[in-house]
């Protein structure tokens, strides 16, 4: 069933991230623009690192479905041990 909303009528300011690593300002501008245009937003960030103790992968998934949001963080360390953290939020009057 299609959902019609008047919140998604703004034209995108930035429709895709530029190539390479974005600056923090570019990343926040992209996220803020996407949030203004849509009622539901999903974002996944993967952080891969290699240290002397081995390789690790941290995946952060953000799901905004106004007025609620969920942030799930999973970290994979050696021996395929996965650690999860989940935060459920209620969004109230956030304006960029």
Secondary structure, 3 states (H helix, E strand, C coil): CCCCCHHHCCCCCCCCCCCCCCCHHHHHHHHHHHHHHCCEEEEEEEEEEEECCEEEEEEEEEEEECCEEEEEEEEECHHHCEEEEEEEEECCCCCC
